[in-house]
Amino acid sequence: MRHTTILSLFIVALAVPIEALAQPDNSHSLGRQVALELCSSCHQVVEGQPLPRQNIASFFAIANLPSTTTLSLKVFLQSNHKEMPNLIVSESDSNILVGYILSLKRR
């Protein structure tokens, strides 16, 4: 009986990480949602989305620029730009957007 309990606990311990790996990455889902809400009127933020405006970089293009880093994106999101609306992005939304954009970088 005792061996069965130990074996059951061992199987459960192994199964939990496997299930966790199968779960979608909630931070990327949240980042995608924030990007759709704040940025998709000008930028292509998800694959398959029609280009909202010509001559405006997609998030995929931005992610794959050699200069794109966490710091460069945070500075960009906190700066005013002639061509962009003057959006006020909270620090938490900024962190989420940066994480989402960097997740689009080709490896």
VENPE-V22579 format. One record per residue. N is the residue number from 0. D_LAST is the distance of its C-alpha to the last C-alpha in Angstrom with 1 decimal. Layout:
BEGIN
n = [N;N]
d_last = [D_LAST;D_LAST]
END
This chain:
BEGIN
n = [0;1;2;3;4;5;6;7;8;9;10;11;12;13;14;15;16;17;18;19;20;21;22;23;24;25;26;27;28;29;30;31;32;33;34;35;36;37;38;39;40;41;42;43;44;45;46;47;48;49;50;51;52;53;54;55;56;57;58;59;60;61;62;63;64;65;66;67;68;69;70;71;72;73;74;75;76;77;78;79;80;81;82;83;84;85;86;87;88;89;90;91;92;93;94;95;96;97;98;99;100;101;102;103;104;105;106]
d_last = [49.6;47.8;45.5;44.6;43.7;41.5;39.8;39.3;37.7;35.4;34.2;33.7;31.7;29.4;29.1;28.1;24.6;24.0;25.1;23.1;19.9;21.1;21.6;19.5;17.7;20.5;18.9;16.5;19.6;21.5;19.1;19.1;22.9;23.3;21.3;23.4;26.6;26.1;23.8;24.0;27.3;25.6;21.8;20.0;18.2;17.6;17.0;20.4;22.1;24.3;23.8;26.3;27.0;26.5;24.9;23.1;19.3;17.4;15.3;12.3;13.4;14.1;10.8;9.3;12.3;12.1;14.9;13.4;13.9;15.9;19.0;18.7;18.3;21.2;23.3;22.7;23.7;26.8;27.9;30.2;29.2;31.7;29.7;28.6;31.0;31.9;30.1;30.7;27.7;28.6;26.7;25.6;24.4;22.6;20.8;19.9;18.7;16.6;14.9;14.5;13.2;10.5;9.6;9.0;6.2;3.7;0.0]
END
